[in-house]
Amino acid sequence: MEPSSTPAGGAPAADAHTYRMPLPRLALTPDVSHGPLDGARWLRCAALELELPSLVGSLEPDPDTTVRVTVDPVEWPDAPHTVMSPGREIAVEPAGPGSAAHVITLDRGTVGRWVLRVVTAEEPAGTAARLPAAAADPENPLTAARMLTLAETGLLGSTTGETP
């Protein structure tokens, strides 16, 4: 977290520091997605309680909009059912059988939903750098699992997810 010399209330104070959550590492498809994904989220850690508030705040800034998050139960077997965020409570559910691996879904009710490829904090830097760009490509037809396989073998291209 980055310190700031201005307290949350306004005027700077000699001893005051505020801390802001870092912006989520997020890549989204421009306009409307035509593939199975709407983008990717590169995690800083595996704790949903720390990751979800900034992600949800970035994608749905209106605290009055209800957001339900569905996560891969293999990646988060002990996911909390609720995550507290400033101004809202985020409901968290495990994805059902047959759901896509390495995916997190943010359902905003009648407003729509975001399906994001999860890039874990443990991914090697080269793989982690290629996955968000590929997931955000509106022409990318690949699933999250297929993208990971191609990225790990070095075959993930920067535009369509196919071989370079």
Backbone as CSV, one residue per row, in Angstrom:
resi,resn,N_x,N_y,N_z,CA_x,CA_y,CA_z,C_x,C_y,C_z
1,MET,0.831,-1.171,0.000,0.000,0.000,0.000,0.878,1.237,0.000
2,GLU,0.405,2.236,-0.676,1.212,3.424,-0.823,0.742,4.507,0.143
3,PRO,1.664,5.073,0.952,1.250,6.147,1.849,1.020,7.436,1.075
4,SER,0.192,8.271,1.622,-0.110,9.570,1.027,0.042,10.614,2.118
5,SER,0.381,11.819,1.767,0.541,12.862,2.770,-0.771,13.576,3.080
6,THR,-1.850,13.178,2.443,-3.141,13.813,2.673,-4.085,12.841,3.360
7,PRO,-4.597,13.196,4.555,-5.563,12.312,5.201,-6.844,12.226,4.384
8,ALA,-7.609,11.193,4.653,-8.834,10.957,3.883,-9.777,12.152,3.945
9,GLY,-9.753,12.935,5.020,-10.666,14.051,5.172,-10.308,15.283,4.364
10,GLY,-9.119,15.438,3.875,-8.816,16.609,3.066,-7.439,17.184,3.301
11,ALA,-7.309,18.185,4.164,-6.058,18.932,4.329,-4.939,18.062,4.885
12,PRO,-3.705,18.277,4.407,-2.582,17.502,4.912,-2.317,17.820,6.377
13,ALA,-1.909,16.822,7.115,-1.526,16.991,8.514,-0.103,16.494,8.656
14,ALA,0.623,17.075,9.604,2.045,16.777,9.749,2.317,15.290,9.959
15,ASP,1.539,14.608,10.782,1.812,13.212,11.104,0.865,12.237,10.414
16,ALA,-0.059,12.736,9.623,-1.102,11.877,9.063,-0.654,11.210,7.772
17,HIS,-1.033,9.962,7.637,-0.830,9.197,6.406,-2.088,8.390,6.157
18,THR,-2.512,8.330,4.926,-3.608,7.442,4.573,-3.037,6.363,3.681
19,TYR,-3.684,5.243,3.669,-3.238,4.129,2.845,-4.362,3.760,1.906
20,ARG,-4.023,3.627,0.666,-5.020,3.283,-0.339,-4.728,1.883,-0.848
21,MET,-5.788,1.170,-1.118,-5.623,-0.147,-1.716,-5.029,0.042,-3.094
22,PRO,-4.042,-0.780,-3.452,-3.498,-0.660,-4.805,-4.572,-1.031,-5.823
23,LEU,-4.493,-0.431,-6.984,-5.446,-0.756,-8.038,-5.269,-2.209,-8.443
24,PRO,-6.355,-2.876,-8.771,-6.237,-4.277,-9.169,-5.510,-4.394,-10.498
25,ARG,-4.746,-5.450,-10.643,-4.096,-5.723,-11.917,-5.157,-6.400,-12.774
26,LEU,-5.712,-5.627,-13.687,-6.908,-6.018,-14.397,-6.770,-5.672,-15.869
27,ALA,-7.147,-6.598,-16.728,-7.201,-6.350,-18.169,-8.590,-6.742,-18.640
28,LEU,-9.290,-5.824,-19.295,-10.659,-6.077,-19.746,-10.758,-5.951,-21.256
29,THR,-11.696,-6.699,-21.826,-11.940,-6.572,-23.261,-12.539,-5.198,-23.521
30,PRO,-12.149,-4.578,-24.624,-12.779,-3.302,-24.951,-14.220,-3.556,-25.393
31,ASP,-15.112,-2.688,-24.985,-16.533,-2.796,-25.343,-17.116,-4.131,-24.901
32,VAL,-17.594,-4.943,-25.818,-18.265,-6.192,-25.493,-17.388,-7.369,-25.881
33,SER,-17.316,-8.356,-25.001,-16.515,-9.543,-25.268,-17.231,-10.449,-26.261
34,HIS,-16.452,-11.072,-27.138,-17.006,-12.048,-28.074,-16.465,-13.439,-27.776
35,GLY,-15.653,-13.559,-26.776,-15.069,-14.839,-26.410,-15.648,-15.334,-25.107
36,PRO,-15.067,-16.406,-24.566,-15.586,-16.961,-23.321,-15.227,-16.128,-22.089
37,LEU,-14.319,-15.147,-22.239,-13.871,-14.346,-21.103,-14.040,-12.855,-21.375
38,ASP,-14.164,-12.093,-20.293,-14.257,-10.639,-20.391,-12.943,-9.969,-20.019
39,GLY,-11.944,-10.752,-19.680,-10.655,-10.200,-19.295,-9.975,-11.099,-18.286
40,ALA,-9.027,-10.501,-17.545,-8.264,-11.266,-16.559,-7.937,-10.405,-15.353
41,ARG,-7.754,-11.066,-14.238,-7.366,-10.431,-12.979,-6.108,-11.132,-12.498
42,TRP,-5.021,-10.382,-12.375,-3.756,-10.920,-11.883,-3.711,-10.632,-10.390
43,LEU,-3.774,-11.685,-9.596,-3.845,-11.562,-8.141,-2.494,-11.192,-7.536
44,ARG,-2.540,-10.503,-6.419,-1.337,-10.236,-5.631,-1.149,-11.293,-4.554
45,CYS,-2.250,-11.919,-4.131,-2.195,-12.969,-3.114,-3.406,-13.882,-3.302
46,ALA,-3.474,-14.947,-2.528,-4.563,-15.916,-2.669,-5.737,-15.617,-1.738
47,ALA,-5.668,-14.571,-0.934,-6.718,-14.255,0.037,-7.832,-13.440,-0.622
48,LEU,-8.981,-14.061,-0.797,-10.114,-13.360,-1.405,-10.528,-12.138,-0.594
49,GLU,-10.381,-12.213,0.728,-10.767,-11.089,1.578,-9.957,-9.839,1.241
50,LEU,-8.748,-10.027,0.740,-7.897,-8.895,0.372,-8.055,-8.510,-1.095
51,GLU,-8.338,-9.461,-1.950,-8.416,-9.218,-3.392,-9.768,-8.662,-3.855
52,LEU,-10.852,-9.176,-3.306,-12.176,-8.822,-3.830,-12.595,-7.364,-3.649
53,PRO,-12.318,-6.714,-2.514,-12.791,-5.326,-2.389,-12.297,-4.398,-3.506
54,SER,-11.025,-4.461,-3.860,-10.543,-3.565,-4.912,-11.055,-3.988,-6.287
55,LEU,-11.173,-5.290,-6.517,-11.688,-5.765,-7.799,-13.140,-5.353,-7.991
56,VAL,-13.971,-5.619,-7.000,-15.391,-5.269,-7.102,-15.558,-3.758,-7.183
57,GLY,-14.785,-3.017,-6.406,-14.861,-1.561,-6.454,-14.482,-0.996,-7.811
58,SER,-13.550,-1.656,-8.497,-13.142,-1.202,-9.831,-14.196,-1.501,-10.886
59,LEU,-14.829,-2.655,-10.781,-15.795,-3.067,-11.796,-17.205,-2.577,-11.510
60,GLU,-17.533,-2.364,-10.256,-18.860,-1.890,-9.899,-18.738,-0.878,-8.765
61,PRO,-18.479,0.393,-9.109,-18.260,1.396,-8.068,-19.508,1.777,-7.275
62,ASP,-20.696,1.476,-7.776,-21.926,1.825,-7.066,-22.159,0.832,-5.929
63,PRO,-22.015,1.276,-4.666,-22.179,0.349,-3.546,-23.610,-0.167,-3.386
64,ASP,-24.577,0.455,-4.064,-25.961,-0.014,-3.977,-26.239,-1.195,-4.895
65,THR,-25.330,-1.481,-5.816,-25.508,-2.615,-6.712,-25.025,-3.886,-6.008
66,THR,-25.880,-4.875,-5.962,-25.521,-6.146,-5.345,-24.591,-6.908,-6.273
67,VAL,-23.498,-7.401,-5.713,-22.524,-8.164,-6.493,-22.345,-9.528,-5.835
68,ARG,-22.518,-10.566,-6.636,-22.284,-11.938,-6.184,-21.084,-12.467,-6.955
69,VAL,-20.127,-13.025,-6.248,-18.910,-13.533,-6.862,-18.907,-15.050,-6.800
70,THR,-18.613,-15.678,-7.926,-18.491,-17.137,-7.989,-17.033,-17.447,-8.275
71,VAL,-16.470,-18.348,-7.465,-15.052,-18.674,-7.582,-14.852,-20.165,-7.831
72,ASP,-13.713,-20.491,-8.379,-13.311,-21.866,-8.633,-13.038,-22.540,-7.283
73,PRO,-13.816,-23.568,-6.907,-13.628,-24.200,-5.601,-12.302,-24.956,-5.471
74,VAL,-11.670,-25.285,-6.599,-10.364,-25.945,-6.534,-9.303,-24.921,-6.125
75,GLU,-9.382,-23.710,-6.677,-8.419,-22.664,-6.336,-8.672,-22.077,-4.957
76,TRP,-9.939,-22.003,-4.540,-10.297,-21.447,-3.240,-11.218,-22.413,-2.491
77,PRO,-10.677,-23.522,-1.991,-11.522,-24.494,-1.296,-12.109,-23.947,0.012
78,ASP,-11.441,-22.995,0.632,-11.907,-22.433,1.896,-12.386,-20.993,1.729
79,ALA,-12.955,-20.694,0.582,-13.417,-19.323,0.317,-14.473,-18.915,1.329
80,PRO,-14.382,-17.679,1.815,-15.423,-17.197,2.735,-16.738,-17.034,1.973
81,HIS,-17.849,-17.086,2.693,-19.163,-16.900,2.063,-19.486,-15.427,1.870
82,THR,-18.804,-14.585,2.643,-19.023,-13.147,2.577,-17.683,-12.429,2.742
83,VAL,-17.488,-11.391,1.962,-16.306,-10.538,2.102,-16.817,-9.118,2.325
84,MET,-16.297,-8.486,3.355,-16.691,-7.114,3.650,-15.818,-6.158,2.839
85,SER,-16.467,-5.141,2.318,-15.797,-4.131,1.523,-16.372,-2.788,1.946
86,PRO,-15.623,-1.701,1.814,-16.192,-0.409,2.198,-17.528,-0.146,1.496
87,GLY,-18.574,0.001,2.283,-19.882,0.321,1.742,-20.692,-0.850,1.228
88,ARG,-20.168,-2.064,1.284,-20.935,-3.199,0.766,-20.446,-4.514,1.356
89,GLU,-21.288,-5.503,1.179,-20.977,-6.875,1.554,-21.010,-7.684,0.257
90,ILE,-19.944,-8.447,-0.001,-19.842,-9.207,-1.250,-20.128,-10.675,-0.954
91,ALA,-21.149,-11.226,-1.605,-21.480,-12.645,-1.448,-20.543,-13.468,-2.323
92,VAL,-19.989,-14.535,-1.757,-19.050,-15.394,-2.478,-19.601,-16.813,-2.476
93,GLU,-19.627,-17.432,-3.655,-20.132,-18.800,-3.790,-19.145,-19.632,-4.589
94,PRO,-19.043,-20.930,-4.279,-18.217,-21.797,-5.127,-18.953,-22.072,-6.435
95,ALA,-18.203,-22.160,-7.524,-18.802,-22.506,-8.817,-19.268,-23.956,-8.762
96,GLY,-20.269,-24.262,-9.546,-20.830,-25.608,-9.561,-19.998,-26.588,-10.364
97,PRO,-20.395,-27.850,-10.330,-19.683,-28.882,-11.089,-19.676,-28.548,-12.580
98,GLY,-18.563,-28.814,-13.221,-18.451,-28.571,-14.650,-18.144,-27.135,-15.007
99,SER,-17.954,-26.282,-14.002,-17.643,-24.882,-14.295,-16.195,-24.746,-14.745
100,ALA,-15.897,-23.635,-15.362,-14.552,-23.395,-15.887,-13.541,-23.238,-14.763
101,ALA,-12.382,-23.843,-14.941,-11.289,-23.692,-13.985,-10.588,-22.369,-14.226
102,HIS,-9.968,-21.833,-13.184,-9.167,-20.605,-13.267,-10.009,-19.387,-13.631
103,VAL,-11.271,-19.369,-13.200,-12.186,-18.283,-13.557,-12.860,-17.753,-12.294
104,ILE,-13.093,-16.443,-12.280,-13.892,-15.806,-11.240,-14.982,-15.016,-11.969
105,THR,-16.215,-15.118,-11.492,-17.346,-14.446,-12.123,-17.945,-13.446,-11.142
106,LEU,-18.148,-12.229,-11.593,-18.806,-11.205,-10.801,-20.159,-10.944,-11.446
107,ASP,-21.211,-11.365,-10.764,-22.574,-11.220,-11.275,-23.193,-9.991,-10.630
108,ARG,-23.635,-9.062,-11.472,-24.214,-7.811,-10.997,-25.722,-7.789,-11.237
109,GLY,-26.369,-8.925,-11.066,-27.814,-9.010,-11.220,-28.268,-8.643,-12.611
110,THR,-29.194,-7.708,-12.702,-29.730,-7.304,-14.005,-28.770,-6.412,-14.783
111,VAL,-27.696,-5.947,-14.139,-26.743,-5.056,-14.791,-25.806,-5.837,-15.712
112,GLY,-25.523,-7.074,-15.399,-24.628,-7.888,-16.216,-23.616,-8.636,-15.368
113,ARG,-22.640,-9.227,-16.035,-21.627,-9.952,-15.292,-20.287,-9.894,-16.005
114,TRP,-19.246,-10.125,-15.226,-17.875,-10.172,-15.729,-17.349,-11.580,-15.482
115,VAL,-16.773,-12.190,-16.503,-16.121,-13.492,-16.374,-14.636,-13.242,-16.613
116,LEU,-13.841,-13.436,-15.574,-12.425,-13.097,-15.638,-11.534,-14.312,-15.436
117,ARG,-10.487,-14.381,-16.217,-9.431,-15.379,-16.058,-8.624,-14.986,-14.835
118,VAL,-8.404,-15.909,-13.914,-7.605,-15.641,-12.727,-6.155,-16.002,-13.020
119,VAL,-5.279,-15.048,-12.803,-3.843,-15.283,-12.908,-3.328,-15.210,-11.481
120,THR,-2.867,-16.335,-10.960,-2.454,-16.385,-9.562,-1.154,-15.630,-9.329
121,ALA,-0.939,-15.264,-8.093,0.293,-14.561,-7.707,1.519,-15.457,-7.885
122,GLU,1.317,-16.759,-7.877,2.424,-17.703,-7.996,2.848,-17.992,-9.432
123,GLU,2.082,-17.498,-10.404,2.439,-17.743,-11.810,3.809,-17.148,-12.108
124,PRO,4.624,-17.834,-12.890,5.887,-17.223,-13.322,5.599,-15.916,-14.058
125,ALA,6.488,-14.947,-13.918,6.271,-13.602,-14.474,5.965,-13.623,-15.968
126,GLY,6.655,-14.452,-16.740,6.419,-14.501,-18.183,5.016,-14.975,-18.507
127,THR,4.571,-16.020,-17.824,3.220,-16.548,-18.024,2.192,-15.518,-17.578
128,ALA,2.418,-14.924,-16.410,1.477,-13.950,-15.854,1.339,-12.730,-16.749
129,ALA,2.381,-12.352,-17.432,2.312,-11.186,-18.315,1.521,-11.474,-19.586
130,ARG,1.577,-12.701,-20.072,0.871,-13.037,-21.325,-0.620,-13.302,-21.126
131,LEU,-1.001,-13.868,-19.995,-2.396,-14.265,-19.794,-3.399,-13.107,-19.801
132,PRO,-3.157,-12.006,-19.090,-4.156,-10.926,-19.126,-4.393,-10.358,-20.520
133,ALA,-3.342,-10.172,-21.294,-3.504,-9.629,-22.649,-4.326,-10.577,-23.520
134,ALA,-4.055,-11.865,-23.412,-4.801,-12.841,-24.205,-6.259,-12.912,-23.760
135,ALA,-6.501,-12.876,-22.457,-7.878,-12.960,-21.949,-8.691,-11.728,-22.322
136,ALA,-8.044,-10.577,-22.437,-8.746,-9.343,-22.772,-8.956,-9.163,-24.268
137,ASP,-8.397,-10.034,-25.073,-8.555,-9.945,-26.522,-9.975,-10.377,-26.885
138,PRO,-10.806,-9.487,-27.457,-12.196,-9.836,-27.752,-12.342,-10.944,-28.795
139,GLU,-11.303,-11.213,-29.553,-11.362,-12.266,-30.562,-10.812,-13.601,-30.054
140,ASN,-10.400,-13.651,-28.811,-9.810,-14.860,-28.252,-10.898,-15.903,-27.969
141,PRO,-10.861,-17.058,-28.638,-11.880,-18.078,-28.427,-11.499,-19.107,-27.350
142,LEU,-10.335,-18.952,-26.735,-9.819,-19.971,-25.827,-10.412,-19.880,-24.430
143,THR,-10.524,-21.031,-23.782,-10.958,-21.069,-22.396,-9.787,-20.706,-21.498
144,ALA,-10.072,-20.433,-20.240,-9.022,-20.079,-19.281,-8.019,-21.213,-19.134
145,ALA,-8.488,-22.451,-19.065,-7.585,-23.594,-18.902,-6.687,-23.769,-20.127
146,ARG,-7.244,-23.588,-21.320,-6.447,-23.742,-22.544,-5.395,-22.641,-22.654
147,MET,-5.758,-21.414,-22.250,-4.790,-20.325,-22.262,-3.620,-20.617,-21.332
148,LEU,-3.912,-21.169,-20.163,-2.843,-21.486,-19.212,-1.907,-22.529,-19.796
149,THR,-2.461,-23.563,-20.413,-1.632,-24.608,-21.028,-0.719,-24.006,-22.087
150,LEU,-1.256,-23.166,-22.955,-0.450,-22.541,-23.999,0.587,-21.580,-23.420
151,ALA,0.215,-20.836,-22.381,1.154,-19.894,-21.769,2.318,-20.628,-21.108
152,GLU,2.016,-21.734,-20.441,3.071,-22.490,-19.763,4.050,-23.117,-20.748
153,THR,3.595,-23.400,-21.940,4.488,-23.978,-22.946,5.117,-22.904,-23.826
154,GLY,4.775,-21.627,-23.578,5.347,-20.539,-24.351,4.689,-20.335,-25.704
155,LEU,3.539,-20.962,-25.926,2.883,-20.875,-27.227,1.741,-19.875,-27.292
156,LEU,1.480,-19.192,-26.195,0.383,-18.235,-26.179,0.799,-16.953,-26.882
157,GLY,0.074,-16.616,-27.953,0.363,-15.388,-28.710,-0.273,-14.192,-28.042
158,SER,0.044,-13.012,-28.479,-0.468,-11.800,-27.845,-1.784,-11.327,-28.421
159,THR,-2.257,-11.921,-29.522,-3.502,-11.380,-30.084,-4.639,-12.378,-30.105
160,THR,-4.436,-13.585,-30.517,-5.564,-14.497,-30.610,-5.484,-15.645,-29.637
161,GLY,-4.412,-15.764,-28.895,-4.286,-16.872,-27.974,-3.705,-18.101,-28.645
162,GLU,-3.516,-18.039,-29.946,-2.927,-19.177,-30.646,-1.418,-19.051,-30.659
163,THR,-0.770,-19.930,-31.333,0.691,-19.920,-31.371,1.200,-18.648,-32.031
164,PRO,2.397,-18.176,-31.587,2.934,-16.929,-32.139,3.243,-17.043,-33.614
